[in-house]
């Protein structure tokens, strides 16, 4: 992990709508995070490698 990250591509704007979900890829569950306001703006990782966060609603 890099502590200082540089954004790739354009910066997100107010039209961004980032969501996360668990989806099946190649028969295994993955955490998928995507900006649904943009094409091809998503990342996925194995669910077993994801870290759970507390619900702060």
mmCIF file of the N, C-alpha and C atoms, coordinates in Angstrom:
data_MODEL
# 
_entry.id   MODEL 
# 
loop_
_atom_site.group_PDB 
_atom_site.id 
_atom_site.type_symbol 
_atom_site.label_atom_id 
_atom_site.label_alt_id 
_atom_site.label_comp_id 
_atom_site.label_asym_id 
_atom_site.label_entity_id 
_atom_site.label_seq_id 
_atom_site.pdbx_PDB_ins_code 
_atom_site.Cartn_x 
_atom_site.Cartn_y 
_atom_site.Cartn_z 
_atom_site.occupancy 
_atom_site.B_iso_or_equiv 
_atom_site.pdbx_formal_charge 
_atom_site.auth_seq_id 
_atom_site.auth_comp_id 
_atom_site.auth_asym_id 
_atom_site.auth_atom_id 
_atom_site.pdbx_PDB_model_num 
ATOM 1   N N  . UNK A 1 1  ? 0.834   -1.180  0.000   1.00 0.00 ? 1  UNK A N  1 
ATOM 2   C CA . UNK A 1 1  ? 0.000   0.000   0.000   1.00 0.00 ? 1  UNK A CA 1 
ATOM 3   C C  . UNK A 1 1  ? 0.876   1.239   0.000   1.00 0.00 ? 1  UNK A C  1 
ATOM 4   N N  . UNK A 1 2  ? 0.493   2.210   -0.771  1.00 0.00 ? 2  UNK A N  1 
ATOM 5   C CA . UNK A 1 2  ? 1.232   3.460   -0.858  1.00 0.00 ? 2  UNK A CA 1 
ATOM 6   C C  . UNK A 1 2  ? 0.555   4.515   0.006   1.00 0.00 ? 2  UNK A C  1 
ATOM 7   N N  . UNK A 1 3  ? 1.276   5.097   0.973   1.00 0.00 ? 3  UNK A N  1 
ATOM 8   C CA . UNK A 1 3  ? 0.634   6.095   1.843   1.00 0.00 ? 3  UNK A CA 1 
ATOM 9   C C  . UNK A 1 3  ? 0.283   7.386   1.107   1.00 0.00 ? 3  UNK A C  1 
ATOM 10  N N  . UNK A 1 4  ? 1.004   7.705   0.042   1.00 0.00 ? 4  UNK A N  1 
ATOM 11  C CA . UNK A 1 4  ? 0.717   8.899   -0.735  1.00 0.00 ? 4  UNK A CA 1 
ATOM 12  C C  . UNK A 1 4  ? 0.257   8.471   -2.115  1.00 0.00 ? 4  UNK A C  1 
ATOM 13  N N  . UNK A 1 5  ? -1.008  8.628   -2.402  1.00 0.00 ? 5  UNK A N  1 
ATOM 14  C CA . UNK A 1 5  ? -1.570  8.187   -3.675  1.00 0.00 ? 5  UNK A CA 1 
ATOM 15  C C  . UNK A 1 5  ? -1.783  9.366   -4.604  1.00 0.00 ? 5  UNK A C  1 
ATOM 16  N N  . UNK A 1 6  ? -1.555  9.148   -5.870  1.00 0.00 ? 6  UNK A N  1 
ATOM 17  C CA . UNK A 1 6  ? -1.804  10.151  -6.894  1.00 0.00 ? 6  UNK A CA 1 
ATOM 18  C C  . UNK A 1 6  ? -2.994  9.701   -7.716  1.00 0.00 ? 6  UNK A C  1 
ATOM 19  N N  . UNK A 1 7  ? -4.005  10.536  -7.910  1.00 0.00 ? 7  UNK A N  1 
ATOM 20  C CA . UNK A 1 7  ? -5.172  10.129  -8.681  1.00 0.00 ? 7  UNK A CA 1 
ATOM 21  C C  . UNK A 1 7  ? -4.807  9.827   -10.126 1.00 0.00 ? 7  UNK A C  1 
ATOM 22  N N  . UNK A 1 8  ? -5.505  8.868   -10.694 1.00 0.00 ? 8  UNK A N  1 
ATOM 23  C CA . UNK A 1 8  ? -5.325  8.512   -12.098 1.00 0.00 ? 8  UNK A CA 1 
ATOM 24  C C  . UNK A 1 8  ? -6.563  8.999   -12.837 1.00 0.00 ? 8  UNK A C  1 
ATOM 25  N N  . UNK A 1 9  ? -6.373  9.701   -13.937 1.00 0.00 ? 9  UNK A N  1 
ATOM 26  C CA . UNK A 1 9  ? -7.518  10.222  -14.681 1.00 0.00 ? 9  UNK A CA 1 
ATOM 27  C C  . UNK A 1 9  ? -8.005  11.524  -14.087 1.00 0.00 ? 9  UNK A C  1 
ATOM 28  N N  . UNK A 1 10 ? -9.212  11.885  -14.440 1.00 0.00 ? 10 UNK A N  1 
ATOM 29  C CA . UNK A 1 10 ? -9.752  13.153  -13.958 1.00 0.00 ? 10 UNK A CA 1 
ATOM 30  C C  . UNK A 1 10 ? -10.248 13.013  -12.521 1.00 0.00 ? 10 UNK A C  1 
ATOM 31  N N  . UNK A 1 11 ? -10.296 14.137  -11.833 1.00 0.00 ? 11 UNK A N  1 
ATOM 32  C CA . UNK A 1 11 ? -10.813 14.135  -10.470 1.00 0.00 ? 11 UNK A CA 1 
ATOM 33  C C  . UNK A 1 11 ? -12.317 13.915  -10.476 1.00 0.00 ? 11 UNK A C  1 
ATOM 34  N N  . UNK A 1 12 ? -12.811 13.319  -9.411  1.00 0.00 ? 12 UNK A N  1 
ATOM 35  C CA . UNK A 1 12 ? -14.260 13.139  -9.277  1.00 0.00 ? 12 UNK A CA 1 
ATOM 36  C C  . UNK A 1 12 ? -14.911 14.502  -9.093  1.00 0.00 ? 12 UNK A C  1 
ATOM 37  N N  . UNK A 1 13 ? -16.080 14.653  -9.652  1.00 0.00 ? 13 UNK A N  1 
ATOM 38  C CA . UNK A 1 13 ? -16.797 15.904  -9.491  1.00 0.00 ? 13 UNK A CA 1 
ATOM 39  C C  . UNK A 1 13 ? -18.097 15.637  -8.744  1.00 0.00 ? 13 UNK A C  1 
ATOM 40  N N  . UNK A 1 14 ? -18.905 16.640  -8.623  1.00 0.00 ? 14 UNK A N  1 
ATOM 41  C CA . UNK A 1 14 ? -20.156 16.490  -7.875  1.00 0.00 ? 14 UNK A CA 1 
ATOM 42  C C  . UNK A 1 14 ? -21.124 15.532  -8.558  1.00 0.00 ? 14 UNK A C  1 
ATOM 43  N N  . UNK A 1 15 ? -20.907 15.217  -9.827  1.00 0.00 ? 15 UNK A N  1 
ATOM 44  C CA . UNK A 1 15 ? -21.774 14.280  -10.544 1.00 0.00 ? 15 UNK A CA 1 
ATOM 45  C C  . UNK A 1 15 ? -21.409 12.827  -10.240 1.00 0.00 ? 15 UNK A C  1 
ATOM 46  N N  . UNK A 1 16 ? -20.343 12.606  -9.464  1.00 0.00 ? 16 UNK A N  1 
ATOM 47  C CA . UNK A 1 16 ? -19.928 11.253  -9.122  1.00 0.00 ? 16 UNK A CA 1 
ATOM 48  C C  . UNK A 1 16 ? -20.925 10.610  -8.170  1.00 0.00 ? 16 UNK A C  1 
ATOM 49  N N  . UNK A 1 17 ? -21.087 9.323   -8.318  1.00 0.00 ? 17 UNK A N  1 
ATOM 50  C CA . UNK A 1 17 ? -21.966 8.567   -7.431  1.00 0.00 ? 17 UNK A CA 1 
ATOM 51  C C  . UNK A 1 17 ? -21.277 7.241   -7.149  1.00 0.00 ? 17 UNK A C  1 
ATOM 52  N N  . UNK A 1 18 ? -20.506 7.183   -6.057  1.00 0.00 ? 18 UNK A N  1 
ATOM 53  C CA . UNK A 1 18 ? -19.707 6.009   -5.734  1.00 0.00 ? 18 UNK A CA 1 
ATOM 54  C C  . UNK A 1 18 ? -20.509 5.071   -4.837  1.00 0.00 ? 18 UNK A C  1 
ATOM 55  N N  . UNK A 1 19 ? -20.532 3.792   -5.234  1.00 0.00 ? 19 UNK A N  1 
ATOM 56  C CA . UNK A 1 19 ? -21.256 2.776   -4.479  1.00 0.00 ? 19 UNK A CA 1 
ATOM 57  C C  . UNK A 1 19 ? -20.355 1.557   -4.307  1.00 0.00 ? 19 UNK A C  1 
ATOM 58  N N  . UNK A 1 20 ? -20.702 0.711   -3.369  1.00 0.00 ? 20 UNK A N  1 
ATOM 59  C CA . UNK A 1 20 ? -19.978 -0.526  -3.148  1.00 0.00 ? 20 UNK A CA 1 
ATOM 60  C C  . UNK A 1 20 ? -20.956 -1.677  -3.003  1.00 0.00 ? 20 UNK A C  1 
ATOM 61  N N  . UNK A 1 21 ? -20.528 -2.856  -3.433  1.00 0.00 ? 21 UNK A N  1 
ATOM 62  C CA . UNK A 1 21 ? -21.378 -4.040  -3.335  1.00 0.00 ? 21 UNK A CA 1 
ATOM 63  C C  . UNK A 1 21 ? -20.497 -5.277  -3.395  1.00 0.00 ? 21 UNK A C  1 
ATOM 64  N N  . UNK A 1 22 ? -21.025 -6.381  -2.909  1.00 0.00 ? 22 UNK A N  1 
ATOM 65  C CA . UNK A 1 22 ? -20.353 -7.671  -3.056  1.00 0.00 ? 22 UNK A CA 1 
ATOM 66  C C  . UNK A 1 22 ? -20.983 -8.357  -4.254  1.00 0.00 ? 22 UNK A C  1 
ATOM 67  N N  . UNK A 1 23 ? -20.135 -8.766  -5.202  1.00 0.00 ? 23 UNK A N  1 
ATOM 68  C CA . UNK A 1 23 ? -20.599 -9.406  -6.426  1.00 0.00 ? 23 UNK A CA 1 
ATOM 69  C C  . UNK A 1 23 ? -19.739 -10.630 -6.696  1.00 0.00 ? 23 UNK A C  1 
ATOM 70  N N  . UNK A 1 24 ? -20.271 -11.556 -7.451  1.00 0.00 ? 24 UNK A N  1 
ATOM 71  C CA . UNK A 1 24 ? -19.535 -12.769 -7.780  1.00 0.00 ? 24 UNK A CA 1 
ATOM 72  C C  . UNK A 1 24 ? -18.757 -12.561 -9.074  1.00 0.00 ? 24 UNK A C  1 
ATOM 73  N N  . UNK A 1 25 ? -17.445 -12.812 -9.009  1.00 0.00 ? 25 UNK A N  1 
ATOM 74  C CA . UNK A 1 25 ? -16.568 -12.735 -10.175 1.00 0.00 ? 25 UNK A CA 1 
ATOM 75  C C  . UNK A 1 25 ? -15.804 -14.049 -10.233 1.00 0.00 ? 25 UNK A C  1 
ATOM 76  N N  . UNK A 1 26 ? -15.889 -14.742 -11.358 1.00 0.00 ? 26 UNK A N  1 
ATOM 77  C CA . UNK A 1 26 ? -15.227 -16.043 -11.526 1.00 0.00 ? 26 UNK A CA 1 
ATOM 78  C C  . UNK A 1 26 ? -15.620 -17.030 -10.431 1.00 0.00 ? 26 UNK A C  1 
ATOM 79  N N  . UNK A 1 27 ? -16.881 -16.952 -9.997  1.00 0.00 ? 27 UNK A N  1 
ATOM 80  C CA . UNK A 1 27 ? -17.389 -17.902 -9.015  1.00 0.00 ? 27 UNK A CA 1 
ATOM 81  C C  . UNK A 1 27 ? -17.023 -17.611 -7.577  1.00 0.00 ? 27 UNK A C  1 
ATOM 82  N N  . UNK A 1 28 ? -16.363 -16.463 -7.316  1.00 0.00 ? 28 UNK A N  1 
ATOM 83  C CA . UNK A 1 28 ? -15.979 -16.104 -5.946  1.00 0.00 ? 28 UNK A CA 1 
ATOM 84  C C  . UNK A 1 28 ? -16.489 -14.706 -5.618  1.00 0.00 ? 28 UNK A C  1 
ATOM 85  N N  . UNK A 1 29 ? -16.861 -14.454 -4.338  1.00 0.00 ? 29 UNK A N  1 
ATOM 86  C CA . UNK A 1 29 ? -17.361 -13.126 -3.967  1.00 0.00 ? 29 UNK A CA 1 
ATOM 87  C C  . UNK A 1 29 ? -16.236 -12.087 -3.948  1.00 0.00 ? 29 UNK A C  1 
ATOM 88  N N  . UNK A 1 30 ? -16.522 -10.903 -4.489  1.00 0.00 ? 30 UNK A N  1 
ATOM 89  C CA . UNK A 1 30 ? -15.587 -9.785  -4.529  1.00 0.00 ? 30 UNK A CA 1 
ATOM 90  C C  . UNK A 1 30 ? -16.294 -8.522  -4.069  1.00 0.00 ? 30 UNK A C  1 
ATOM 91  N N  . UNK A 1 31 ? -15.556 -7.654  -3.395  1.00 0.00 ? 31 UNK A N  1 
ATOM 92  C CA . UNK A 1 31 ? -16.049 -6.319  -3.080  1.00 0.00 ? 31 UNK A CA 1 
ATOM 93  C C  . UNK A 1 31 ? -15.779 -5.456  -4.302  1.00 0.00 ? 31 UNK A C  1 
ATOM 94  N N  . UNK A 1 32 ? -16.815 -4.832  -4.826  1.00 0.00 ? 32 UNK A N  1 
ATOM 95  C CA . UNK A 1 32 ? -16.694 -3.966  -6.001  1.00 0.00 ? 32 UNK A CA 1 
ATOM 96  C C  . UNK A 1 32 ? -17.070 -2.550  -5.578  1.00 0.00 ? 32 UNK A C  1 
ATOM 97  N N  . UNK A 1 33 ? -16.195 -1.586  -5.871  1.00 0.00 ? 33 UNK A N  1 
ATOM 98  C CA . UNK A 1 33 ? -16.458 -0.180  -5.610  1.00 0.00 ? 33 UNK A CA 1 
ATOM 99  C C  . UNK A 1 33 ? -16.457 0.516   -6.964  1.00 0.00 ? 33 UNK A C  1 
ATOM 100 N N  . UNK A 1 34 ? -17.530 1.258   -7.256  1.00 0.00 ? 34 UNK A N  1 
ATOM 101 C CA . UNK A 1 34 ? -17.658 1.860   -8.585  1.00 0.00 ? 34 UNK A CA 1 
ATOM 102 C C  . UNK A 1 34 ? -18.277 3.245   -8.514  1.00 0.00 ? 34 UNK A C  1 
ATOM 103 N N  . UNK A 1 35 ? -17.869 4.088   -9.463  1.00 0.00 ? 35 UNK A N  1 
ATOM 104 C CA . UNK A 1 35 ? -18.514 5.380   -9.680  1.00 0.00 ? 35 UNK A CA 1 
ATOM 105 C C  . UNK A 1 35 ? -19.511 5.135   -10.808 1.00 0.00 ? 35 UNK A C  1 
ATOM 106 N N  . UNK A 1 36 ? -20.770 4.994   -10.459 1.00 0.00 ? 36 UNK A N  1 
ATOM 107 C CA . UNK A 1 36 ? -21.771 4.617   -11.459 1.00 0.00 ? 36 UNK A CA 1 
ATOM 108 C C  . UNK A 1 36 ? -22.125 5.764   -12.401 1.00 0.00 ? 36 UNK A C  1 
ATOM 109 N N  . UNK A 1 37 ? -21.582 6.955   -12.147 1.00 0.00 ? 37 UNK A N  1 
ATOM 110 C CA . UNK A 1 37 ? -21.797 8.075   -13.058 1.00 0.00 ? 37 UNK A CA 1 
ATOM 111 C C  . UNK A 1 37 ? -20.770 8.080   -14.191 1.00 0.00 ? 37 UNK A C  1 
ATOM 112 N N  . UNK A 1 38 ? -19.775 7.180   -14.129 1.00 0.00 ? 38 UNK A N  1 
ATOM 113 C CA . UNK A 1 38 ? -18.710 7.129   -15.144 1.00 0.00 ? 38 UNK A CA 1 
ATOM 114 C C  . UNK A 1 38 ? -18.561 5.705   -15.664 1.00 0.00 ? 38 UNK A C  1 
ATOM 115 N N  . UNK A 1 39 ? -18.239 5.577   -16.939 1.00 0.00 ? 39 UNK A N  1 
ATOM 116 C CA . UNK A 1 39 ? -17.954 4.271   -17.523 1.00 0.00 ? 39 UNK A CA 1 
ATOM 117 C C  . UNK A 1 39 ? -16.562 3.813   -17.091 1.00 0.00 ? 39 UNK A C  1 
ATOM 118 N N  . UNK A 1 40 ? -16.423 2.536   -16.850 1.00 0.00 ? 40 UNK A N  1 
ATOM 119 C CA . UNK A 1 40 ? -15.125 1.929   -16.537 1.00 0.00 ? 40 UNK A CA 1 
ATOM 120 C C  . UNK A 1 40 ? -14.429 2.543   -15.324 1.00 0.00 ? 40 UNK A C  1 
ATOM 121 N N  . UNK A 1 41 ? -15.173 3.021   -14.345 1.00 0.00 ? 41 UNK A N  1 
ATOM 122 C CA . UNK A 1 41 ? -14.585 3.588   -13.126 1.00 0.00 ? 41 UNK A CA 1 
ATOM 123 C C  . UNK A 1 41 ? -14.965 2.686   -11.960 1.00 0.00 ? 41 UNK A C  1 
ATOM 124 N N  . UNK A 1 42 ? -14.250 1.562   -11.835 1.00 0.00 ? 42 UNK A N  1 
ATOM 125 C CA . UNK A 1 42 ? -14.539 0.615   -10.765 1.00 0.00 ? 42 UNK A CA 1 
ATOM 126 C C  . UNK A 1 42 ? -13.277 -0.154  -10.397 1.00 0.00 ? 42 UNK A C  1 
ATOM 127 N N  . UNK A 1 43 ? -13.306 -0.767  -9.221  1.00 0.00 ? 43 UNK A N  1 
ATOM 128 C CA . UNK A 1 43 ? -12.213 -1.607  -8.749  1.00 0.00 ? 43 UNK A CA 1 
ATOM 129 C C  . UNK A 1 43 ? -12.834 -2.745  -7.953  1.00 0.00 ? 43 UNK A C  1 
ATOM 130 N N  . UNK A 1 44 ? -12.198 -3.903  -7.990  1.00 0.00 ? 44 UNK A N  1 
ATOM 131 C CA . UNK A 1 44 ? -12.717 -5.057  -7.263  1.00 0.00 ? 44 UNK A CA 1 
ATOM 132 C C  . UNK A 1 44 ? -11.572 -5.766  -6.545  1.00 0.00 ? 44 UNK A C  1 
ATOM 133 N N  . UNK A 1 45 ? -11.891 -6.380  -5.401  1.00 0.00 ? 45 UNK A N  1 
ATOM 134 C CA . UNK A 1 45 ? -10.917 -7.191  -4.674  1.00 0.00 ? 45 UNK A CA 1 
ATOM 135 C C  . UNK A 1 45 ? -11.659 -8.358  -4.025  1.00 0.00 ? 45 UNK A C  1 
ATOM 136 N N  . UNK A 1 46 ? -10.942 -9.429  -3.784  1.00 0.00 ? 46 UNK A N  1 
ATOM 137 C CA . UNK A 1 46 ? -11.554 -10.598 -3.157  1.00 0.00 ? 46 UNK A CA 1 
ATOM 138 C C  . UNK A 1 46 ? -12.207 -10.181 -1.839  1.00 0.00 ? 46 UNK A C  1 
ATOM 139 N N  . UNK A 1 47 ? -13.398 -10.672 -1.598  1.00 0.00 ? 47 UNK A N  1 
ATOM 140 C CA . UNK A 1 47 ? -14.120 -10.312 -0.364  1.00 0.00 ? 47 UNK A CA 1 
ATOM 141 C C  . UNK A 1 47 ? -13.296 -10.699 0.864   1.00 0.00 ? 47 UNK A C  1 
ATOM 142 N N  . UNK A 1 48 ? -12.567 -11.792 0.789   1.00 0.00 ? 48 UNK A N  1 
ATOM 143 C CA . UNK A 1 48 ? -11.763 -12.252 1.927   1.00 0.00 ? 48 UNK A CA 1 
ATOM 144 C C  . UNK A 1 48 ? -10.630 -11.280 2.261   1.00 0.00 ? 48 UNK A C  1 
ATOM 145 N N  . UNK A 1 49 ? -10.218 -10.436 1.311   1.00 0.00 ? 49 UNK A N  1 
ATOM 146 C CA . UNK A 1 49 ? -9.156  -9.464  1.541   1.00 0.00 ? 49 UNK A CA 1 
ATOM 147 C C  . UNK A 1 49 ? -9.695  -8.105  1.977   1.00 0.00 ? 49 UNK A C  1 
ATOM 148 N N  . UNK A 1 50 ? -11.014 -7.929  1.924   1.00 0.00 ? 50 UNK A N  1 
ATOM 149 C CA . UNK A 1 50 ? -11.625 -6.642  2.294   1.00 0.00 ? 50 UNK A CA 1 
ATOM 150 C C  . UNK A 1 50 ? -11.710 -6.512  3.814   1.00 0.00 ? 50 UNK A C  1 
ATOM 151 N N  . UNK A 1 51 ? -11.707 -5.285  4.289   1.00 0.00 ? 51 UNK A N  1 
ATOM 152 C CA . UNK A 1 51 ? -11.799 -5.011  5.716   1.00 0.00 ? 51 UNK A CA 1 
ATOM 153 C C  . UNK A 1 51 ? -13.191 -4.478  6.027   1.00 0.00 ? 51 UNK A C  1 
ATOM 154 N N  . UNK A 1 52 ? -13.825 -5.034  7.020   1.00 0.00 ? 52 UNK A N  1 
ATOM 155 C CA . UNK A 1 52 ? -15.162 -4.574  7.420   1.00 0.00 ? 52 UNK A CA 1 
ATOM 156 C C  . UNK A 1 52 ? -15.047 -3.254  8.188   1.00 0.00 ? 52 UNK A C  1 
ATOM 157 N N  . UNK A 1 53 ? -15.985 -2.354  7.960   1.00 0.00 ? 53 UNK A N  1 
ATOM 158 C CA . UNK A 1 53 ? -16.057 -1.112  8.708   1.00 0.00 ? 53 UNK A CA 1 
ATOM 159 C C  . UNK A 1 53 ? -17.385 -1.054  9.438   1.00 0.00 ? 53 UNK A C  1 
ATOM 160 N N  . UNK A 1 54 ? -17.399 -0.321  10.533  1.00 0.00 ? 54 UNK A N  1 
ATOM 161 C CA . UNK A 1 54 ? -18.624 -0.219  11.310  1.00 0.00 ? 54 UNK A CA 1 
ATOM 162 C C  . UNK A 1 54 ? -19.656 0.631   10.589  1.00 0.00 ? 54 UNK A C  1 
ATOM 163 N N  . UNK A 1 55 ? -20.924 0.305   10.804  1.00 0.00 ? 55 UNK A N  1 
ATOM 164 C CA . UNK A 1 55 ? -22.020 1.085   10.244  1.00 0.00 ? 55 UNK A CA 1 
ATOM 165 C C  . UNK A 1 55 ? -22.275 2.272   11.171  1.00 0.00 ? 55 UNK A C  1 
ATOM 166 N N  . UNK A 1 56 ? -22.118 3.491   10.668  1.00 0.00 ? 56 UNK A N  1 
ATOM 167 C CA . UNK A 1 56 ? -22.267 4.702   11.491  1.00 0.00 ? 56 UNK A CA 1 
ATOM 168 C C  . UNK A 1 56 ? -23.522 5.483   11.133  1.00 0.00 ? 56 UNK A C  1 
ATOM 169 N N  . UNK A 1 57 ? -24.595 4.796   10.883  1.00 0.00 ? 57 UNK A N  1 
ATOM 170 C CA . UNK A 1 57 ? -25.842 5.509   10.544  1.00 0.00 ? 57 UNK A CA 1 
ATOM 171 C C  . UNK A 1 57 ? -26.502 6.060   11.749  1.00 0.00 ? 57 UNK A C  1 
# 
